[in-house]
Amino acid sequence: MRITFSLILLLGMGGVGSFAADKAKEREHVLNRLKESTDMVKEMAGASDKGIPKDLMAKCKCAIIVPGVKKGGFIIAGKYGRGFASCKKGARFGAPSGVIVEGGSFGFQIGGSETDVIMLVMNEKGAERLTASKFTLGGDASVAAGPVGRETTAQTDATMRAEVLSWSRSRGVFGGVALDGATLRPDDDSIEALYAKKIEPKDILFGSTPVPSSGRQFVAELNRFQGAPAKAPAKK
């Protein structure tokens, strides 16, 4: 009996250790994606007249950055990517929430296996959809290909009416792409790994959840790109 109990105890400890290792590995993956997303924003800001218009960044309600959307692979006849959404609280972007995007047309170049995706949510109605369990671009939410250029006002019917403007970047080149048919949903695993607990996306995007230390650079780059005023230092 004593031997059996010891064996069960050892197996249990092994299971706990394996679970902790899996959690640590997931967090490492999430932090790597967050860094890739931060680098994407930096490159967006440095794309001069060949990137996403700065004035649209200033007008949007939320930004969604998804590095390395992949085609094929284990997702049958589809595309799949994991990234982060950040919505403005006042004039500044706030804490990032994990998102998953699937399906749709992402503008892959011939021979390419992945592409980066950027989406700007342009109104309150579109922003509210980010709290849904799942929504479809071009179905639940209107979407249009975003214009490219440093200071374009983009006053076309499509961009004025669209809830979401979208771009893809493949091999370093930005281009507007309408992601009709793509679905977005919260990435609960990434949220838990980033915040070390389960949090509802609405509490991150529109509540008082503070920006975690690992997400500060990402948020800072979004704010820098849109030209937001520097945040006042916290009072001691």
C-alpha positions as CSV (number, residue, x, y, z in Angstrom):
1,M,0.0,0.0,0.0
2,R,2.8,2.4,0.9
3,I,4.6,1.7,-2.4
4,T,1.4,2.3,-4.4
5,F,0.7,5.6,-2.6
6,S,4.3,6.7,-3.2
7,L,3.9,5.8,-6.9
8,I,0.6,7.8,-7.2
9,L,2.3,10.7,-5.5
10,L,5.2,10.7,-7.9
11,L,2.9,10.4,-10.9
12,G,0.9,13.3,-9.6
13,M,4.0,15.5,-9.1
14,G,5.1,14.6,-12.6
15,G,1.7,15.7,-13.9
16,V,1.9,19.0,-12.1
17,G,5.5,19.6,-13.4
18,S,4.4,18.8,-17.0
19,F,1.4,21.2,-16.7
20,A,3.7,24.0,-15.4
21,A,6.1,23.4,-18.2
22,D,3.3,23.6,-20.8
23,K,2.1,26.9,-19.2
24,A,5.6,28.3,-19.4
25,K,6.0,27.2,-23.0
26,E,2.7,28.8,-23.9
27,R,3.7,32.1,-22.3
28,E,7.0,32.1,-24.2
29,H,5.1,31.7,-27.5
30,V,2.7,34.5,-26.5
31,L,5.6,36.9,-25.6
32,N,7.3,36.0,-28.9
33,R,4.1,36.9,-30.8
34,L,3.8,40.1,-28.9
35,K,7.4,41.1,-29.8
36,E,6.7,40.3,-33.5
37,S,3.5,42.4,-33.3
38,T,5.5,45.3,-31.7
39,D,8.1,45.0,-34.5
40,M,5.3,45.1,-37.1
41,V,4.0,48.4,-35.6
42,K,7.5,49.9,-35.7
43,E,7.8,48.9,-39.4
44,M,4.3,50.4,-40.1
45,A,5.4,53.7,-38.6
46,G,8.6,53.6,-40.7
47,A,7.0,52.7,-44.0
48,S,6.8,56.4,-45.1
49,D,4.4,56.9,-48.0
50,K,4.1,53.2,-48.6
51,G,2.4,52.2,-45.3
52,I,-0.8,52.7,-43.4
53,P,-2.0,56.3,-43.2
54,K,-1.3,57.9,-39.8
55,D,-4.5,59.8,-39.8
56,L,-6.5,56.6,-39.9
57,M,-4.6,55.3,-36.9
58,A,-5.5,58.5,-35.1
59,K,-9.2,58.1,-36.0
60,C,-9.6,54.4,-35.3
61,K,-11.1,52.9,-32.2
62,C,-9.1,49.7,-32.0
63,A,-6.1,48.1,-33.8
64,I,-5.6,44.4,-34.5
65,I,-2.1,43.2,-35.3
66,V,-1.6,39.5,-36.4
67,P,1.9,38.5,-37.4
68,G,2.5,35.6,-39.7
69,V,-1.0,34.4,-40.7
70,K,-0.3,31.0,-42.2
71,K,-2.1,29.2,-45.0
72,G,-2.6,25.5,-45.3
73,G,-0.8,23.5,-42.7
74,F,-3.1,21.9,-40.1
75,I,-6.0,24.2,-40.9
76,I,-7.7,22.4,-43.8
77,A,-8.1,24.7,-46.9
78,G,-7.8,27.8,-44.7
79,K,-5.7,30.4,-43.0
80,Y,-4.9,30.8,-39.3
81,G,-3.2,33.4,-37.2
82,R,-2.9,34.6,-33.6
83,G,-2.3,38.2,-32.6
84,F,-3.4,41.1,-30.4
85,A,-6.1,43.7,-30.3
86,S,-5.9,47.0,-28.5
87,C,-8.6,49.6,-28.1
88,K,-8.4,53.3,-27.2
89,K,-9.3,54.5,-23.8
90,G,-9.7,58.2,-24.4
91,A,-7.0,59.2,-26.9
92,R,-4.6,56.4,-26.1
93,F,-4.4,52.7,-26.9
94,G,-4.9,50.4,-23.8
95,A,-4.1,46.9,-22.7
96,P,-3.7,44.2,-25.4
97,S,-6.1,41.2,-25.7
98,G,-5.3,38.0,-27.6
99,V,-7.3,37.3,-30.8
100,I,-7.4,34.5,-33.4
101,V,-8.2,35.1,-37.1
102,E,-9.2,32.3,-39.4
103,G,-10.3,31.9,-43.0
104,G,-10.7,34.7,-45.5
105,S,-8.4,36.0,-48.2
106,F,-5.2,37.5,-46.9
107,G,-3.3,38.4,-50.1
108,F,-0.6,35.7,-50.0
109,Q,2.0,36.3,-52.7
110,I,2.8,33.4,-55.1
111,G,4.9,30.9,-53.3
112,G,4.4,32.6,-49.9
113,S,3.3,30.6,-46.9
114,E,2.4,33.4,-44.5
115,T,1.6,37.1,-44.3
116,D,1.1,39.7,-41.6
117,V,-2.3,41.3,-41.1
118,I,-3.3,44.7,-39.7
119,M,-6.9,45.8,-39.1
120,L,-8.2,49.1,-37.8
121,V,-11.7,49.2,-36.2
122,M,-13.1,52.5,-37.2
123,N,-16.3,52.9,-35.1
124,E,-17.9,51.9,-31.8
125,K,-20.1,49.3,-33.4
126,G,-17.1,47.5,-34.8
127,A,-15.2,47.8,-31.5
128,E,-18.1,46.2,-29.6
129,R,-17.8,43.1,-31.8
130,L,-14.4,42.4,-30.4
131,T,-16.2,41.2,-27.2
132,A,-18.3,38.6,-29.1
133,S,-17.3,35.0,-28.9
134,K,-16.9,35.1,-32.7
135,F,-17.8,37.4,-35.6
136,T,-17.3,37.3,-39.4
137,L,-15.8,40.1,-41.5
138,G,-18.0,41.0,-44.4
139,G,-20.9,39.3,-42.6
140,D,-21.4,40.5,-39.1
141,A,-19.1,43.5,-39.6
142,S,-18.4,45.4,-42.8
143,V,-14.8,45.4,-44.0
144,A,-12.9,47.2,-46.7
145,A,-9.4,47.2,-48.0
146,G,-7.4,50.0,-46.4
147,P,-5.6,52.6,-48.4
148,V,-1.8,52.9,-48.5
149,G,-0.1,56.2,-48.0
150,R,1.3,58.4,-45.3
151,E,-1.4,61.1,-45.0
152,T,-4.3,60.0,-47.2
153,T,-7.8,60.9,-46.0
154,A,-9.3,58.0,-47.8
155,Q,-12.7,59.6,-48.3
156,T,-14.3,56.8,-50.4
157,D,-17.7,55.3,-49.8
158,A,-16.2,52.0,-48.8
159,T,-13.8,53.3,-46.3
160,M,-16.3,55.8,-44.8
161,R,-18.9,53.0,-44.3
162,A,-16.6,50.1,-43.2
163,E,-16.4,49.1,-39.6
164,V,-13.0,47.5,-40.3
165,L,-10.2,48.6,-42.6
166,S,-7.6,45.9,-43.3
167,W,-4.1,45.5,-44.8
168,S,-1.7,42.6,-45.4
169,R,2.0,42.7,-45.5
170,S,3.9,40.0,-47.4
171,R,7.6,40.1,-48.0
172,G,7.8,43.6,-46.5
173,V,5.2,45.2,-48.8
174,F,1.9,46.7,-47.4
175,G,-1.3,46.5,-49.4
176,G,-5.0,46.9,-48.6
177,V,-7.0,43.7,-48.6
178,A,-10.7,43.1,-47.9
179,L,-10.7,40.1,-45.5
180,D,-14.2,38.9,-46.5
181,G,-15.1,35.7,-44.8
182,A,-12.4,35.8,-42.2
183,T,-13.6,35.2,-38.6
184,L,-12.2,36.7,-35.4
185,R,-12.5,35.4,-31.9
186,P,-10.8,35.9,-28.5
187,D,-7.6,33.9,-27.9
188,D,-8.3,32.8,-24.3
189,D,-5.1,30.8,-23.9
190,S,-3.0,33.9,-24.9
191,I,-4.9,36.1,-22.6
192,E,-4.4,33.8,-19.7
193,A,-0.7,33.4,-20.5
194,L,-0.2,37.2,-20.8
195,Y,-2.1,38.1,-17.6
196,A,-1.5,34.9,-15.6
197,K,-5.2,34.6,-15.0
198,K,-8.5,34.3,-17.0
199,I,-9.9,37.7,-18.0
200,E,-12.8,38.6,-20.2
201,P,-11.8,40.5,-23.4
202,K,-14.3,43.3,-22.6
203,D,-12.5,43.9,-19.3
204,I,-9.2,44.2,-21.1
205,L,-10.3,46.2,-24.1
206,F,-12.8,48.5,-22.4
207,G,-12.4,48.1,-18.7
208,S,-9.7,49.1,-16.2
209,T,-7.3,46.3,-16.8
210,P,-3.8,47.8,-16.7
211,V,-1.2,47.1,-19.4
212,P,1.0,44.3,-18.3
213,S,4.8,45.0,-18.3
214,S,5.2,42.6,-21.2
215,G,2.7,44.6,-23.3
216,R,4.0,48.1,-22.6
217,Q,6.2,48.4,-25.6
218,F,3.5,47.1,-27.9
219,V,1.0,49.7,-26.6
220,A,3.7,52.5,-26.7
221,E,4.5,51.8,-30.3
222,L,0.8,52.0,-31.3
223,N,0.5,55.3,-29.4
224,R,3.7,56.6,-31.0
225,F,2.5,55.8,-34.5
226,Q,-0.8,57.6,-34.1
227,G,0.9,60.6,-32.6
228,A,-0.7,60.4,-29.1
229,P,0.8,62.8,-26.5
230,A,3.3,61.2,-24.1
231,K,1.7,59.7,-21.1
232,A,2.3,61.6,-17.9
233,P,4.6,59.8,-15.4
234,A,2.8,58.0,-12.6
235,K,2.8,59.9,-9.3
236,K,4.9,58.4,-6.6
